[in-house]
Amino acid sequence: MERIKVGVTRFISLWAGFAKDRSGNVMMLFGLAMIPVLGLVGAAVDYSRATTMRTMLNAAVDSAALMAARDAAKLSDAQLRERINSWIRANLHGDAAKGFNAATIAIDRTGRTVNISAKASLTASLTQLIGQDAIQVSSNSQSSWGTNTIELALVLDNTGSMASSGKIEALRTASLDLLKIMKDATSETDQIRISIVPFSTRVILDTSYKNATWLRWDQTQDSCNWGWCTTTKISKGSWQGCVADRDKSYDVQDGDGGGTNESAYPADFCDEYSPSTQAKIMPLTSNWDALTQRINAMTPVGATNVTIGAAWGMATLSPGAPFTEAKPLTTPRLKKFMLLLTDGDNTKNRSEGDGRNSNPSVDARTKLACANAQAAGIVVYTVRVMDGNRDLLKACASDAGKYFEVTDAAQLSPIFKQIASEISAVRLTM
């Protein structure tokens, strides 16, 4: 009994001591605190796993998009979707393979594009301790098949100053080199079409356009002899094809003229600033022989009005009047370009300038025309041949890399070849 009594007394003493001891709470609190700590550590681990999965999924989707572009033309939509999912799965392993189900695939046969959107789910590890059971990663890619079509306007200074230093001869050679590169790059009918816009202070059209509704016939010309002056109004019978600037602000805009007298194109008299011997505009065509003949017909005559060249360059690239050969800019896989070349300062338009001295007012109209061309989605290249307003032509170019300057006419051909190579390369797609 004595031993029992001693044992009970010792037990009571130990129990009382245990009841007073608070050190066990530290372990309990530490255990509770470890839960979010482990969750955060798990989040870092799972984030690393998710990053690896996303990288793998991106590569698989991009690869599938390129393969889809290669085979889209010979597969049905159902076959292409099945093939894309198979390609993605073949490039996934580990967590990515487990978490991927199927991609969302949009096939546009008109625009010749394939859009792929894929997701994969990563089962979380320790991140589940903080309520995150899974992590979603996604990837998107687009590819195209076939080829782009190209519309290019050659807007070329044909003024009298081009007669010096072998410039007009070099321009013909360079232009023919460009045509050859573009012709050789063509793999489909009408894949690349080109217009030619020779300009001085006016442009010249074929007189077969004389009944076009977008022309107006109110321009006059005064002639004086021995003190007697007469005023003659332009007529369809006397018209040699010259067309002057439209009224402001139509003079710096796209085509589509003729709705009102102000928006119509003024049929005008040819004169010393734009003689009738100037080469005529050729609308967009893939007739390489006709383009070659028009380039060879260019002669250096008249004074400079870059604005009218840029405006008619836009007109040849517009599907509305005065020309209708161009396709709408919204046409899938269509790219439009303008190459604008001049060797001199603006000296005269329909209402301003004397045809001899640089005119800032005409420069301002050119700047607006170039801005409108760029805003319309036309990529503009500019070439300054020895002389001309450098700042204006730089501003006219779509970016600094599309402005070129030559100090010798012989440099034209290499530059035209470079531009032609850049543009023709756009016909290819990834």
Secondary structure, 3 states (H helix, E strand, C coil): CHHHHHHHHHHHHHHHHHHHCCCHHHHHHHHHHHHHHHHHHHHHHHHHHHHHHHHHHHHHHHHHHHHHHHHHHHCCHHHHHHHHHHHHHHCCCCHHHHHECCCEEEEECCCCEEEEEEEEEEECCHHHHHCCCEEEEEEEEEEECCECEEEEEEEEECCHHHHHHHHHHHHHHHHHHHHHHHHHHCCCCCCEEEEEEEECCCEECCHHHHHCCCEECCCEEEEEECCEEEEEECCCCCCCCEECCCCCCHHHCCCCCCCCCCCCEEECCCECCECCCCCCCEEEECCHHHHHHHHHCCCCCCCCCHHHHHHHHHHHCCCCCCCCCCCCCCCCCEEEEEEEEECCCCCECCCCECCCCCCHHHHHHHHHHHHHHHHCCEEEEEEEECCCCHHHHHHHCCCHHHEEEECCHHHHHHHHHHHHHHHHHCCECC
